[in-house]
Amino acid sequence: MTSDPGKDGTASPAELRARIERTRQELGDTVAALADKADVKSRAQEKAVRVKDRTLRRTAAVTDRVAGSPAVRTAAVAGGALLAGVLVLRRRRTRSRVRPYPVRTTLRKELRTRKKIQRPLAKAGTKARRACRSKGHH
């Protein structure tokens, strides 16, 4: 960063201008580096892109290795069939335990039918209700 001074110990104006220009360039580079370091969002996005690319490369490599192996394909098909069988059995077991109508719905229906029976009596006069009660209907 320092330049050699002239013969008499002072730098010429051209050397000073060149030194100032170099200092400005270095300062500009430093400011740009600090700004990049402070921009967390863009750094996170860049890292996400790098991780994604690396993952895609590794996945492609593993897929190529697995695709060539018939034993792995057979194991994958067997595992899929086993999983499907387990899911079907679980579904059948849970369906057999479920009531067709929940208890609440059944009780609501029963209460509605009772109210329907009681409504005609409520509309009828006092004599009709007494007569109905005396016969043991209500």
C-alpha positions as CSV (number, residue, x, y, z in Angstrom):
1,M,0.0,0.0,0.0
2,T,3.0,2.2,0.5
3,S,4.9,3.3,-2.5
4,D,8.5,4.2,-2.5
5,P,8.9,8.0,-2.0
6,G,10.9,9.9,-4.6
7,K,14.6,10.5,-4.3
8,D,14.1,13.4,-1.9
9,G,11.5,11.6,0.3
10,T,8.3,13.0,-1.2
11,A,6.0,11.3,-3.6
12,S,5.1,12.8,-6.9
13,P,1.5,13.9,-7.6
14,A,1.0,11.0,-10.0
15,E,2.1,8.5,-7.4
16,L,-0.2,10.1,-4.8
17,R,-3.1,9.9,-7.2
18,A,-2.3,6.2,-8.0
19,R,-2.1,5.5,-4.3
20,I,-5.4,7.2,-3.6
21,E,-7.0,5.3,-6.4
22,R,-5.7,2.0,-5.1
23,T,-7.0,2.9,-1.6
24,R,-10.4,3.8,-2.9
25,Q,-10.6,0.4,-4.8
26,E,-9.6,-1.5,-1.7
27,L,-12.0,0.4,0.4
28,G,-14.8,-0.2,-2.1
29,D,-14.0,-4.0,-2.2
30,T,-14.0,-4.0,1.7
31,V,-17.4,-2.2,1.8
32,A,-18.9,-4.6,-0.8
33,A,-17.6,-7.6,1.2
34,L,-19.1,-6.3,4.4
35,A,-22.4,-5.6,2.7
36,D,-22.5,-9.2,1.3
37,K,-21.8,-10.5,4.8
38,A,-24.5,-8.4,6.3
39,D,-27.1,-9.5,3.8
40,V,-28.4,-12.6,5.6
41,K,-31.3,-13.3,3.3
42,S,-29.2,-13.6,0.2
43,R,-26.6,-15.7,2.0
44,A,-29.3,-18.0,3.2
45,Q,-30.8,-18.3,-0.3
46,E,-27.3,-19.0,-1.8
47,K,-26.7,-21.7,0.8
48,A,-30.1,-23.2,0.1
49,V,-29.3,-23.4,-3.6
50,R,-25.9,-25.1,-2.9
51,V,-27.6,-27.6,-0.5
52,K,-30.3,-28.3,-3.1
53,D,-27.8,-28.9,-5.9
54,R,-25.7,-31.2,-3.7
55,T,-28.8,-33.2,-2.6
56,L,-29.9,-33.5,-6.2
57,R,-26.5,-34.8,-7.3
58,R,-26.4,-37.3,-4.4
59,T,-30.0,-38.5,-5.1
60,A,-29.2,-39.0,-8.7
61,A,-26.1,-41.0,-7.8
62,V,-28.0,-43.2,-5.4
63,T,-30.9,-43.7,-7.9
64,D,-28.4,-44.8,-10.6
65,R,-26.9,-47.3,-8.2
66,V,-30.2,-48.6,-7.0
67,A,-31.8,-48.8,-10.5
68,G,-29.2,-51.2,-11.7
69,S,-29.7,-53.7,-8.8
70,P,-32.6,-56.2,-9.3
71,A,-32.4,-57.2,-5.6
72,V,-33.2,-53.7,-4.5
73,R,-36.1,-53.4,-6.9
74,T,-37.6,-56.7,-5.6
75,A,-37.2,-55.6,-2.0
76,A,-38.9,-52.2,-2.8
77,V,-41.9,-54.0,-4.4
78,A,-42.1,-56.4,-1.5
79,G,-42.0,-53.6,1.0
80,G,-44.7,-51.7,-0.9
81,A,-46.9,-54.8,-1.0
82,L,-46.4,-55.3,2.8
83,L,-47.2,-51.7,3.6
84,A,-50.4,-51.9,1.4
85,G,-51.5,-55.1,3.2
86,V,-51.0,-53.6,6.7
87,L,-53.0,-50.5,5.7
88,V,-55.9,-52.6,4.4
89,L,-56.0,-54.7,7.5
90,R,-55.9,-51.7,9.8
91,R,-58.7,-50.1,7.9
92,R,-60.9,-53.2,8.1
93,R,-60.3,-53.5,11.8
94,T,-61.2,-49.9,12.6
95,R,-64.3,-50.0,10.4
96,S,-65.7,-53.0,12.3
97,R,-65.4,-51.2,15.6
98,V,-67.2,-48.0,14.4
99,R,-70.9,-47.8,15.1
100,P,-73.2,-47.0,12.2
101,Y,-74.7,-44.1,14.1
102,P,-73.0,-42.4,17.0
103,V,-74.8,-42.6,20.4
104,R,-75.6,-38.9,20.3
105,T,-77.3,-39.2,17.0
106,T,-79.3,-42.2,18.2
107,L,-80.4,-40.3,21.3
108,R,-81.4,-37.3,19.4
109,K,-83.6,-39.3,17.0
110,E,-85.2,-41.0,20.0
111,L,-85.9,-37.7,21.7
112,R,-87.4,-36.3,18.5
113,T,-89.8,-39.2,18.2
114,R,-90.9,-38.8,21.8
115,K,-91.6,-35.1,21.2
116,K,-93.6,-35.9,18.1
117,I,-95.8,-38.2,20.2
118,Q,-96.2,-35.6,23.0
119,R,-97.0,-32.7,20.6
120,P,-100.6,-33.8,19.7
121,L,-101.3,-34.0,23.4
122,A,-100.0,-30.5,24.0
123,K,-102.3,-29.2,21.3
124,A,-105.3,-31.0,22.6
125,G,-107.4,-29.6,25.4
126,T,-107.3,-30.3,29.1
127,K,-110.1,-32.9,28.9
128,A,-108.4,-34.8,26.2
129,R,-105.1,-35.0,28.1
130,R,-106.8,-36.2,31.2
131,A,-108.7,-38.8,29.3
132,C,-105.5,-40.0,27.7
133,R,-103.7,-40.2,31.0
134,S,-106.5,-42.1,32.6
135,K,-106.3,-44.7,29.9
136,G,-102.6,-45.1,30.6
137,H,-101.3,-43.7,27.3
138,H,-99.3,-41.0,29.0
